[in-house]
């Protein structure tokens, strides 16, 4: 019987302790000091998020700038390659025309030489 009373007393004591802890937690939630700390932490977290968002935007802008520079360099390289190909093509055409003119001159000289031998 003493065990039953002891058990009931321990249960009641534990129940009272839990109720006291719950009341204490509820009282802390309404405490202005706790609310001020909670607001301060929220402000710090908001400021941190804002800084991170600003850093993210800056990184994105820098990446976009690097991409624009790379595109500009690529376009310039393509332009130089196109000009180089065009100048090479023009050089080859000029050389072909010069070769044709030289061949014509040789042919004309041979023709003139034959004509002079006939006369």
Secondary structure, 3 states (H helix, E strand, C coil): CHHHHHHHHHHHHHHHHHHHHHHHHHHHHCCHHHHHHHHHHHHHHHHHHHHHHHHHHHHHHHHHHHHHHHHHHHHHHHHHHHHHHHHHHHHHHHHHHHHHHHHHHHHHHHHHHHHHHHC
